[in-house]
Amino acid sequence: MSGATTDAGPDRPGLTPPRDAVAPERHPDAPAPGEPLGAHYDHCFGCGGAQPHGLHLEATAGEGVSVTAEFTVQPAHQGAPGLAHGGVLATALDETLGSLAWLLRTIAVTGRLETDFVQPVPVGATLHLEARCTAVAGRKIYSTAVGRIGGPDGPVAVRADALFIEVKLEHFTDNGRPEEIRAAMSDPDQVKVARAFEVNP
Ligand SMILES: CCCCC/C=C\C/C=C\C/C=C\C/C=C\CCCC(=O)SCCNC(=O)CCNC(=O)[C@H](O)C(C)(C)COP(=O)(O)OP(=O)(O)OC[C@H]1O[C@@H](n2cnc3c(N)ncnc32)[C@H](O)[C@@H]1OP(=O)(O)O
C-alpha cells in the first residue's frame, strides 16, 4: 500500500504538507516580480559579496511566491575534477529556497532539504534555479526548487524539496557567535534587512 500523503508518510517524511496546510500568500510588501533580492547577509556563503569563495548567488523575485536565481560554478566549488561538489549544489538550492522568505516576509531556517542530483554540473556552468513555495502550515513552510544547466529552459541538473521553519530574529541573536552578531547589528544595512522581516503582521 503506497501513496501515503500524510506528513509522516514513508515517501517523503516531513516534506508532505499536512491536511490543514494552506496556499502560500505573497506579502503585500514583497519585492515586485523582476526585482533583484540582493544579499540577506554580506557574509552569507550562498549570496554574500564578502565571501571570496562563496556562491555569489543572485536571486530575483518571481510571480506569486516564487524566485529565480543564477549561480556560476567556480573552480573553488569542485568535488571531482571539473565538476561541482554536491554539497555546493545543495547550498545553491538551499539559498534559492531560503530566498522565498523575501516574498513571504517571514524569517525562516531550513529544517529539512531533500536533494536529487540528476546530472553532473561542470565548472564554468551557470545553474539557472527556480523555487516556489507550495504550502504553509503554521510555522512550517513547504517549497520546491529545480536547477537547470545550458539556459533557463535547459535540462534539469538538480532539484530539491524543502521544509523551512519560521523563527524569530532571536534565533540568530541567541545562537550566533557574539562577535558576528554585534557586527551585523551595528551595520545599518543589515538592521534594515532584519527590520523588514520583523514587521510581519
Ligand atoms: C542579526 C542578523 C540577522 C540576519 C537575518 C535577518 C533576516 C533574514 C531572513 C531571511 C533571509 C532571506 C533569505 C535567506 C536565504 C537563505 C538562507 C539559507 C537557509 C539555511 O541554510 S538556515 C541554516 C540551516 N538550518 C538550521 O540551522 C536550523 C537548525 N534547526 C533549528 O534551529 C530548529 O530545529 C528549528 C528552528 C528548525 C525547529 O525548532 P523549533 O524548536 O523552533 O521548532 P519545533 O522543533 O517544534 O518544530 C516546529 C515544527 O516543524 C517540524 N520540524 C522541525 N524540524 C523538522 C525536520 N527537520 N523535519 C521535519 N519536520 C521538522 C516539527 O515536527 C514541528 O512540527 P509540528 O508543528 O507539526 O509539530
The ligand as a Tripos MOL2 file, in Angstrom:
@<TRIPOS>MOLECULE
LIG
   69    71     1     0     0
SMALL
NO_CHARGES

@<TRIPOS>ATOM
      1 C1         21.3000   39.5500   13.2230 C.3       1 LIG1
      2 C2         21.3100   39.1930   11.7800 C.3       1 LIG1
      3 C3         20.0240   38.6230   11.2850 C.3       1 LIG1
      4 C4         20.1180   38.2870    9.8280 C.3       1 LIG1
      5 C5         18.8830   37.6150    9.2560 C.3       1 LIG1
      6 C6         17.7110   38.5100    9.1610 C.2       1 LIG1
      7 C7         16.7550   38.3040    8.2220 C.2       1 LIG1
      8 C8         16.9740   37.3070    7.1300 C.3       1 LIG1
      9 C9         15.8670   36.2750    6.9950 C.2       1 LIG1
     10 C10        15.6990   35.6240    5.7990 C.2       1 LIG1
     11 C11        16.6780   35.9080    4.7380 C.3       1 LIG1
     12 C12        16.3010   35.6230    3.3400 C.2       1 LIG1
     13 C13        16.9260   34.6790    2.6230 C.2       1 LIG1
     14 C14        17.5920   33.5230    3.3040 C.3       1 LIG1
     15 C15        18.2950   32.6810    2.2910 C.2       1 LIG1
     16 C16        18.9350   31.5270    2.5790 C.2       1 LIG1
     17 C17        19.1110   31.0130    3.9210 C.3       1 LIG1
     18 C18        19.6370   29.5780    3.9350 C.3       1 LIG1
     19 C19        18.8300   28.8100    4.9440 C.3       1 LIG1
     20 C20        19.6890   27.9900    5.8710 C.2       1 LIG1
     21 O1         20.5420   27.2740    5.4720 O.2       1 LIG1
     22 S1         19.3310   28.0990    7.5730 S.3       1 LIG1
     23 C21        20.6580   27.1380    8.3020 C.3       1 LIG1
     24 C22        20.3700   25.6680    8.4740 C.3       1 LIG1
     25 N1         19.2780   25.4270    9.3840 N.am      1 LIG1
     26 C23        19.4270   25.4900   10.7150 C.2       1 LIG1
     27 O2         20.4520   25.8250   11.2260 O.2       1 LIG1
     28 C24        18.2100   25.1020   11.5370 C.3       1 LIG1
     29 C25        18.6270   24.3800   12.8120 C.3       1 LIG1
     30 N2         17.4320   23.8690   13.4760 N.am      1 LIG1
     31 C26        16.7500   24.5980   14.3860 C.2       1 LIG1
     32 O3         17.1680   25.6690   14.7820 O.2       1 LIG1
     33 C27        15.4660   24.0050   14.8700 C.3       1 LIG1
     34 O4         15.4370   22.6220   14.7630 O.3       1 LIG1
     35 C28        14.2340   24.6190   14.1280 C.3       1 LIG1
     36 C29        14.1750   26.1350   14.3320 C.3       1 LIG1
     37 C30        14.2780   24.2730   12.6170 C.3       1 LIG1
     38 C31        12.9430   23.9970   14.6920 C.3       1 LIG1
     39 O5         12.9970   24.0440   16.1050 O.3       1 LIG1
     40 P1         11.8120   24.6880   16.9830 P.3       1 LIG1
     41 O6         12.0500   24.2770   18.4090 O.co2     1 LIG1
     42 O7         11.6740   26.1320   16.7030 O.co2     1 LIG1
     43 O8         10.5020   24.0160   16.4330 O.3       1 LIG1
     44 P2          9.9910   22.5060   16.5340 P.3       1 LIG1
     45 O9         11.0880   21.5520   16.7210 O.co2     1 LIG1
     46 O10         8.8330   22.4810   17.4930 O.co2     1 LIG1
     47 O11         9.4110   22.2910   15.0360 O.3       1 LIG1
     48 C32         8.2880   23.0240   14.5590 C.3       1 LIG1
     49 C33         7.5620   22.1000   13.5830 C.3       1 LIG1
     50 O12         8.4630   21.7760   12.4830 O.3       1 LIG1
     51 C34         8.6950   20.3670   12.4080 C.3       1 LIG1
     52 N3         10.1060   20.1260   12.0680 N.ar      1 LIG1
     53 C35        11.1780   20.7940   12.5730 C.ar      1 LIG1
     54 N4         12.3030   20.3220   12.0330 N.ar      1 LIG1
     55 C36        11.9210   19.3540   11.1670 C.ar      1 LIG1
     56 C37        12.6420   18.4850   10.3070 C.ar      1 LIG1
     57 N5         13.9710   18.5500   10.2150 N.pl3     1 LIG1
     58 N6         11.9480   17.6050    9.5500 N.ar      1 LIG1
     59 C38        10.6160   17.5400    9.6280 C.ar      1 LIG1
     60 N7          9.8610   18.3470   10.4170 N.ar      1 LIG1
     61 C39        10.5310   19.2230   11.1880 C.ar      1 LIG1
     62 C40         8.3520   19.8300   13.7890 C.3       1 LIG1
     63 O13         7.9830   18.4820   13.7150 O.3       1 LIG1
     64 C41         7.1940   20.7390   14.1930 C.3       1 LIG1
     65 O14         6.0340   20.2950   13.5150 O.3       1 LIG1
     66 P3          4.5790   20.3520   14.2350 P.3       1 LIG1
     67 O15         4.2950   21.8090   14.5000 O.co2     1 LIG1
     68 O16         3.6490   19.7290   13.2480 O.co2     1 LIG1
     69 O17         4.7340   19.5610   15.4830 O.co2     1 LIG1
@<TRIPOS>BOND
     1     1     2 1
     2     2     3 1
     3     3     4 1
     4     4     5 1
     5     5     6 1
     6     6     7 2
     7     7     8 1
     8     8     9 1
     9     9    10 2
    10    10    11 1
    11    11    12 1
    12    12    13 2
    13    13    14 1
    14    14    15 1
    15    15    16 2
    16    16    17 1
    17    17    18 1
    18    18    19 1
    19    19    20 1
    20    20    21 2
    21    20    22 1
    22    22    23 1
    23    23    24 1
    24    24    25 1
    25    25    26 1
    26    26    27 2
    27    26    28 1
    28    28    29 1
    29    29    30 1
    30    30    31 1
    31    31    32 2
    32    31    33 1
    33    33    34 1
    34    33    35 1
    35    35    36 1
    36    35    37 1
    37    35    38 1
    38    38    39 1
    39    39    40 1
    40    40    41 2
    41    40    42 1
    42    40    43 1
    43    43    44 1
    44    44    45 2
    45    44    46 1
    46    44    47 1
    47    47    48 1
    48    48    49 1
    49    49    50 1
    50    49    64 1
    51    50    51 1
    52    51    52 1
    53    51    62 1
    54    52    53 ar
    55    52    61 ar
    56    53    54 ar
    57    54    55 ar
    58    55    56 ar
    59    55    61 ar
    60    56    57 1
    61    56    58 ar
    62    58    59 ar
    63    59    60 ar
    64    60    61 ar
    65    62    63 1
    66    62    64 1
    67    64    65 1
    68    65    66 1
    69    66    67 2
    70    66    68 1
    71    66    69 1
@<TRIPOS>SUBSTRUCTURE
     1 LIG1         1 GROUP 0 **** ****
